[in-house]
Amino acid sequence: MADQAGNDEFDDDLERPRVLVAGASGFAGALAARLIDRHPRFRLSAITSRSDAGTPLNALYPHHRVPLVLEELNLDLEHQGEVDAAIVAYPHGASAPLVAELLEGGVKVIDLSADFRLRDLSVYEEYYVRHPHPELLEESVYGLPELYRSAIAETMLVAGPGCYPTAAILTLAPLARAGLLGDVIIDAKSGVSGAGRAATQRTHFVTVDENVTPYGVGTHRHAPEIDQELVALGAREDLKVTFTPHLLPLDQGELVSCYVTVSDDASVDDVVELYENAYAGEPFVDVVTRPPGVRDVRETNICSINVQVDPRTGKVLAFGAIDNLWKGTSSQALQSLNLMFGFDETEGLL
């Protein structure tokens, strides 16, 4: 399995790095397949699924317009095994064995499960399952390009962040770096696609229509992921965010409202300048003058952020909006894949 990279234009389609998308019948995998299929540099080599093998992807998702047929995973097949990169969209626990096999073959991997996001094995096993390949944890790089751009470019394994952590970490990162995070409350809201295709199919329309419901209260798996990255950025070691997600009657889109007690006096101008400096030149982070809505970023790789100071309480109010299937999952994976192959990270995303 070849490791192919470079910055030259590809004249022949066969010279393009070949990409496998495993688990392409789910929301994230299907979108990843669409983005790779339309990419000017990559070639979509194969798409796999256990439950929908034999079905063309455009029969499951006509709007993605990907005509390839879903197959059972079989890395002994040339077009599956002889690839340069893979995006793995498997559930946690099931993903790690395939990731290990792909890495053994020299394939660059972006894993969309939680299997390699958490650096502490005990924390992973507390919130998920017994880890099948803990020896790979040290090899993985957390897949937020805005924070780990150079490391992503050098690694063979990227751990795609959760959608809530993507929005929350980007929205809070400038405050964490400045050592200003005191108490943090994150009120998060997402469309039903965040639960995945299978869970969405089981959810009856009337349970979500004209309704807003908190879930995972005090126990959500993304809380320790957010803690981990904010501490790594410079927040105090004992930081524990209060994180509560809510389900909205939307198909996709995500908004985090963060209420922060800062550890120093903060003026509106100082905080806004902090954010503008932090994200100056970032192609996929917009610092905006009003709180964003999810429609502002739908079907884009953009995280839109607004920050204010409440003059009555002195708290910093920071709002971040993403599309949970795009910047929260699949388009962010492509952003990282571009970096892993030495391409401009915006290719195929603007």
C-alpha positions as CSV (number, residue, x, y, z in Angstrom):
1,M,0.0,0.0,0.0
2,A,1.7,3.1,-1.2
3,D,2.3,6.4,0.7
4,Q,1.9,9.1,-2.0
5,A,2.1,12.8,-1.4
6,G,3.2,16.0,-3.1
7,N,2.1,19.4,-4.4
8,D,2.3,18.8,-8.2
9,E,-0.9,18.8,-10.3
10,F,-2.1,15.3,-11.2
11,D,-2.5,15.0,-14.9
12,D,-3.6,11.3,-14.8
13,D,-6.5,10.2,-12.6
14,L,-4.4,7.1,-11.7
15,E,-1.8,9.3,-10.1
16,R,-4.1,10.8,-7.5
17,P,-3.9,9.4,-4.0
18,R,-6.5,6.7,-3.6
19,V,-8.9,6.9,-0.7
20,L,-11.1,4.3,0.9
21,V,-14.2,5.3,2.9
22,A,-15.2,2.5,5.3
23,G,-18.6,2.8,6.7
24,A,-19.9,5.0,3.9
25,S,-23.6,4.2,4.4
26,G,-23.8,6.4,7.5
27,F,-24.3,10.2,7.4
28,A,-20.6,11.0,8.0
29,G,-19.2,8.4,5.7
30,A,-21.6,9.2,2.9
31,L,-20.7,12.9,3.1
32,A,-17.0,12.0,3.2
33,A,-17.4,9.9,0.1
34,R,-19.1,12.8,-1.7
35,L,-16.3,15.3,-0.7
36,I,-13.6,12.9,-1.8
37,D,-15.4,12.0,-5.1
38,R,-15.5,15.7,-6.1
39,H,-12.0,16.6,-4.8
40,P,-9.5,17.8,-7.4
41,R,-6.6,15.9,-5.9
42,F,-7.9,12.6,-4.5
43,R,-9.5,9.6,-6.1
44,L,-12.4,7.8,-4.4
45,S,-11.2,4.2,-4.7
46,A,-13.9,2.3,-2.8
47,I,-16.8,2.7,-0.3
48,T,-17.8,0.0,2.1
49,S,-20.8,-1.0,4.3
50,R,-21.9,-4.2,6.0
51,S,-25.6,-3.3,6.1
52,D,-26.0,-1.9,2.6
53,A,-23.4,-3.8,0.5
54,G,-24.5,-4.0,-3.1
55,T,-26.4,-0.7,-3.1
56,P,-25.2,2.3,-5.0
57,L,-24.5,5.2,-2.6
58,N,-26.6,7.5,-4.8
59,A,-29.6,5.2,-4.1
60,L,-29.3,5.8,-0.4
61,Y,-28.3,9.5,-0.7
62,P,-29.4,10.9,-4.1
63,H,-28.3,14.4,-3.2
64,H,-24.6,13.3,-2.8
65,R,-24.6,12.0,-6.4
66,V,-21.9,9.4,-5.8
67,P,-22.5,6.4,-8.2
68,L,-20.1,3.9,-6.6
69,V,-21.6,0.7,-5.2
70,L,-21.2,0.0,-1.5
71,E,-19.2,-3.2,-0.9
72,E,-18.3,-5.5,2.0
73,L,-15.0,-4.5,3.5
74,N,-12.3,-6.8,2.0
75,L,-8.7,-5.4,2.1
76,D,-7.6,-8.3,-0.1
77,L,-9.3,-6.6,-3.0
78,E,-6.9,-4.4,-4.9
79,H,-9.1,-1.3,-5.0
80,Q,-9.7,-1.6,-1.3
81,G,-6.3,-2.7,0.0
82,E,-4.0,-0.9,-2.3
83,V,-5.0,2.6,-1.2
84,D,-3.1,5.6,0.1
85,A,-5.6,6.8,2.7
86,A,-8.7,5.8,4.4
87,I,-11.5,7.6,6.3
88,V,-13.0,5.2,8.8
89,A,-16.6,5.9,9.9
90,Y,-17.2,3.0,12.2
91,P,-18.6,3.1,15.8
92,H,-16.3,3.4,18.7
93,G,-14.6,0.1,19.6
94,A,-15.2,-1.3,16.1
95,S,-13.0,1.2,14.5
96,A,-9.7,0.6,16.2
97,P,-9.0,-2.9,14.7
98,L,-9.5,-1.7,11.1
99,V,-7.4,1.4,11.8
100,A,-4.6,-0.9,13.1
101,E,-4.8,-3.1,10.0
102,L,-4.7,-0.1,7.7
103,L,-1.7,1.5,9.5
104,E,0.1,-1.8,9.3
105,G,-0.2,-1.6,5.6
106,G,1.2,2.0,5.4
107,V,-2.2,3.7,4.8
108,K,-2.8,7.2,6.2
109,V,-6.0,7.1,8.3
110,I,-8.6,9.5,9.6
111,D,-10.8,7.8,12.2
112,L,-14.1,9.4,12.8
113,S,-14.9,7.4,15.9
114,A,-13.9,8.3,19.5
115,D,-11.3,5.5,19.6
116,F,-8.2,7.8,19.4
117,R,-9.5,11.1,20.6
118,L,-8.8,10.7,24.3
119,R,-5.2,10.5,25.4
120,D,-6.0,8.9,28.8
121,L,-6.8,5.2,28.3
122,S,-8.7,5.0,31.6
123,V,-11.0,8.0,30.6
124,Y,-11.7,6.3,27.2
125,E,-12.6,3.0,28.9
126,E,-14.8,4.8,31.5
127,Y,-16.9,6.5,28.8
128,Y,-16.8,4.0,26.0
129,V,-15.5,0.3,25.9
130,R,-12.3,-1.6,26.6
131,H,-9.8,-0.3,24.0
132,P,-8.8,-2.8,21.3
133,H,-5.5,-1.1,20.4
134,P,-4.3,1.2,23.2
135,E,-0.8,1.1,21.8
136,L,-1.9,3.4,19.0
137,L,-3.1,6.2,21.3
138,E,0.3,7.9,21.3
139,E,0.5,7.8,17.5
140,S,-2.7,9.7,16.9
141,V,-3.1,13.5,16.5
142,Y,-6.3,15.2,17.4
143,G,-7.9,16.4,14.2
144,L,-8.5,20.1,14.8
145,P,-6.4,21.7,12.1
146,E,-6.6,25.2,13.7
147,L,-4.8,23.8,16.8
148,Y,-2.7,20.9,15.4
149,R,-1.9,21.8,11.8
150,S,1.8,20.9,11.7
151,A,1.3,17.7,13.7
152,I,-1.5,16.6,11.4
153,A,0.7,17.1,8.4
154,E,3.3,14.7,9.8
155,T,1.1,11.9,11.2
156,M,-0.3,8.7,9.8
157,L,-3.3,8.7,12.2
158,V,-5.7,11.5,12.8
159,A,-8.5,11.2,15.4
160,G,-11.5,13.2,14.1
161,P,-12.9,15.3,16.9
162,G,-16.5,15.0,18.0
163,C,-18.9,17.6,16.6
164,Y,-19.7,19.2,20.0
165,P,-16.0,19.4,21.0
166,T,-15.1,20.9,17.6
167,A,-17.5,23.8,18.2
168,A,-16.8,24.2,21.9
169,I,-13.0,24.0,21.7
170,L,-12.8,26.5,18.8
171,T,-15.2,28.8,20.6
172,L,-13.2,28.7,23.8
173,A,-9.6,28.3,22.6
174,P,-8.5,31.9,22.7
175,L,-9.6,32.2,26.3
176,A,-7.9,29.0,27.2
177,R,-4.6,30.1,25.6
178,A,-4.8,33.4,27.5
179,G,-5.3,31.6,30.8
180,L,-8.7,33.3,31.3
181,L,-11.0,30.3,31.7
182,G,-12.5,30.1,35.2
183,D,-15.9,28.4,35.4
184,V,-17.3,27.3,32.0
185,I,-20.9,26.4,31.2
186,I,-21.6,25.1,27.6
187,D,-25.2,25.0,26.5
188,A,-25.1,23.0,23.2
189,K,-27.8,22.3,20.7
190,S,-27.7,20.0,17.7
191,G,-29.9,18.6,14.9
192,V,-30.9,15.0,14.9
193,S,-28.3,13.9,12.4
194,G,-25.7,14.1,15.2
195,A,-27.1,10.9,16.6
196,G,-26.2,9.0,13.4
197,R,-28.2,7.3,10.7
198,A,-29.3,4.3,12.7
199,A,-30.5,6.3,15.7
200,T,-32.2,8.8,13.5
201,Q,-34.2,6.1,11.7
202,R,-35.3,4.8,15.1
203,T,-36.4,8.3,16.3
204,H,-40.1,9.0,15.6
205,F,-40.8,12.3,14.0
206,V,-43.3,13.4,16.7
207,T,-40.7,12.9,19.4
208,V,-38.5,15.7,18.0
209,D,-40.9,18.0,16.1
210,E,-41.7,21.2,17.9
211,N,-39.6,20.1,20.9
212,V,-36.2,20.7,22.5
213,T,-34.8,18.1,24.8
214,P,-31.6,18.0,26.9
215,Y,-29.8,14.6,27.0
216,G,-26.7,13.1,28.4
217,V,-27.0,15.5,31.3
218,G,-23.9,15.2,33.4
219,T,-22.7,12.1,31.6
220,H,-22.1,13.1,28.0
221,R,-19.0,11.5,26.5
222,H,-17.8,14.7,24.9
223,A,-17.2,16.5,28.2
224,P,-13.9,14.9,28.9
225,E,-12.8,15.5,25.3
226,I,-13.5,19.2,25.7
227,D,-11.7,19.3,29.1
228,Q,-8.7,17.5,27.6
229,E,-8.2,20.0,24.8
230,L,-8.8,23.2,26.8
231,V,-6.3,22.1,29.4
232,A,-3.8,21.3,26.6
233,L,-4.3,24.9,25.4
234,G,-3.4,26.4,28.8
235,A,-6.5,26.2,30.9
236,R,-6.0,25.2,34.6
237,E,-5.3,21.5,35.1
238,D,-8.4,20.8,37.1
239,L,-10.9,22.4,34.6
240,K,-14.1,20.6,34.3
241,V,-16.7,22.2,32.0
242,T,-20.4,22.0,32.6
243,F,-21.7,20.6,29.3
244,T,-25.3,20.0,28.4
245,P,-26.4,19.1,24.9
246,H,-29.9,19.6,23.6
247,L,-31.7,17.9,20.6
248,L,-33.4,20.3,18.2
249,P,-36.0,19.5,15.5
250,L,-33.4,20.2,12.7
251,D,-31.7,17.7,10.4
252,Q,-28.3,19.2,10.8
253,G,-26.5,22.2,12.4
254,E,-25.0,22.9,15.8
255,L,-24.8,25.9,18.2
256,V,-22.8,26.2,21.4
257,S,-23.5,29.0,23.8
258,C,-20.6,29.3,26.3
259,Y,-20.8,31.2,29.6
260,V,-17.4,31.9,31.1
261,T,-16.4,33.3,34.4
262,V,-13.0,34.7,33.5
263,S,-10.0,34.7,35.8
264,D,-9.2,38.4,35.1
265,D,-11.1,41.6,34.3
266,A,-12.1,41.6,30.7
267,S,-13.4,44.4,28.5
268,V,-15.4,43.8,25.3
269,D,-12.7,45.4,23.2
270,D,-9.9,43.2,24.7
271,V,-11.9,40.0,24.3
272,V,-12.9,40.7,20.7
273,E,-9.3,41.6,19.9
274,L,-8.1,38.4,21.5
275,Y,-10.4,36.4,19.2
276,E,-9.6,38.4,16.0
277,N,-5.9,37.9,16.6
278,A,-6.3,34.2,17.4
279,Y,-8.2,33.5,14.2
280,A,-6.6,36.0,11.8
281,G,-5.9,34.2,8.6
282,E,-7.8,31.0,9.5
283,P,-9.7,30.0,6.4
284,F,-12.5,28.2,8.2
285,V,-13.1,30.3,11.3
286,D,-15.1,33.5,11.1
287,V,-15.2,35.9,14.0
288,V,-18.5,37.8,13.5
289,T,-20.2,40.8,15.0
290,R,-23.5,39.1,16.1
291,P,-24.3,35.6,17.5
292,P,-24.4,33.2,14.6
293,G,-27.2,30.8,13.7
294,V,-26.8,27.3,12.2
295,R,-28.1,28.4,8.8
296,D,-25.1,30.8,8.6
297,V,-22.8,27.8,8.2
298,R,-24.9,25.0,6.7
299,E,-23.0,22.7,4.4
300,T,-19.7,24.5,4.9
301,N,-16.5,23.9,6.8
302,I,-16.9,27.1,8.7
303,C,-17.0,27.7,12.4
304,S,-18.7,31.1,13.0
305,I,-17.9,32.7,16.4
306,N,-19.2,35.7,18.2
307,V,-17.9,36.9,21.6
308,Q,-19.2,39.5,24.0
309,V,-18.9,40.5,27.6
310,D,-22.0,40.8,29.8
311,P,-21.6,44.2,31.5
312,R,-23.9,43.1,34.4
313,T,-22.2,39.9,35.4
314,G,-18.7,40.4,33.8
315,K,-19.0,37.0,32.2
316,V,-17.7,36.3,28.7
317,L,-20.5,35.0,26.4
318,A,-19.1,33.1,23.4
319,F,-21.2,31.6,20.7
320,G,-20.1,29.1,18.0
321,A,-22.0,27.6,15.1
322,I,-21.0,24.8,12.8
323,D,-22.6,22.2,10.6
324,N,-22.2,19.1,12.6
325,L,-21.9,16.8,9.6
326,W,-19.4,19.1,7.8
327,K,-17.0,21.0,10.1
328,G,-18.1,18.8,12.9
329,T,-17.2,15.6,11.1
330,S,-16.6,15.0,7.4
331,S,-15.4,18.2,5.8
332,Q,-13.0,18.7,8.8
333,A,-11.7,15.2,8.0
334,L,-11.0,16.3,4.5
335,Q,-9.3,19.4,5.8
336,S,-6.9,17.2,7.7
337,L,-6.5,14.8,4.8
338,N,-5.3,17.7,2.6
339,L,-2.7,18.5,5.2
340,M,-1.6,14.9,5.5
341,F,-0.8,14.9,1.8
342,G,0.8,18.3,1.6
343,F,-2.1,20.0,-0.2
344,D,-3.6,23.3,0.6
345,E,-6.0,22.6,3.4
346,T,-8.8,24.5,1.6
347,E,-8.8,22.3,-1.5
348,G,-12.2,20.8,-2.2
349,L,-13.8,22.8,0.6
350,L,-14.3,26.3,-0.8
